[in-house]
Amino acid sequence: MKFFSDNAAAVHPRVMDAIAAANRLDSPYDGDALSQSLDDRFSQLFGTRVRALWVATGTAANALALSALCPPHKGVICHKMAHIEQDECGAPGFFMHGAKLILADGDGAKLSADEVVRVAGQIRDDVHQVQPAAVSITNASEYGLTYTPKEVAAIGEVCKARGLKLHMDGARFANAIASTGAHPADVTWRAGVDMLSFGCVKNGGMNAEAIIVFDNCLARELPYLRKRAGQLQSKGRFLAAQLLAMLEDDLWLANARAANAGAQAIAEAAGDRLLYPVQANEVFVKLTAIEAASLRAQGFEFYDWGEMTAEGGEARFVTAWDQDAETVAPLAAAIAAL
């Protein structure tokens, strides 16, 4: 049983069906009927007029969004453990043509409004220092923690006061919403978010992500940036089909709830081994090298989160849409028996 990443999961059958149904003659690029319907469908979801553009990867979604929010001579404040800092191989800086990521701190890889104020306050209004242009937060965070609408709104207020744009990396946005029960609008545009990377692949998609733009002025620039980045696929209808299938009958939330339930079952079995509260579909557990080897000998695959020693270490387990509480029961039992 693989718990490396929700990226490793199978594509949901309804998404596969939608891809097959899109396999017909239609206009190229984003001129097809499916792509043309994305704005309306996502606008319904968020309760406001948005621009929704498909791209092929989460890296592209984050990097292109940030390139629209931050000019090359400025910077983006983000957590030091954020995906855009740790796991994008420098793509944000590449797409922003050298703009800097300004690193901040916070428990569980979450930023707070106070931390944004602290970091921004350390930067002098001086030609010799990189000035911040935007803030990026990850929901759910790299340690599986979620943001409440109040927390995002506090950061949004700081951004507004300082003239900064606010981006949300929502690779696991569905898991965050399923966990908190917040309305998607309350944790995004109503709280001051200008752009959202809306995750699909980790939640049962094949190769489609979406950039959701809440600022009409910014929306005009992104299609050009997408084309220039090589992300305007000639048969974009197959990406649009995946996103629409995920939104149909709230499949995106059903998938996330199943993954979250699997994570909760593992968390209950782990007990005081837990390193962070489990609020989405990632579980971080204290294990020794011997205990980790024992789990792997039983067929469970997962990441060591840092060095695993005889004295102890950390392991990460990530559940996916097809790993609900019943499916993960063998792993939960194995952890409880350690």
Disulfide bonds with the S-S distance in Angstrom:
none
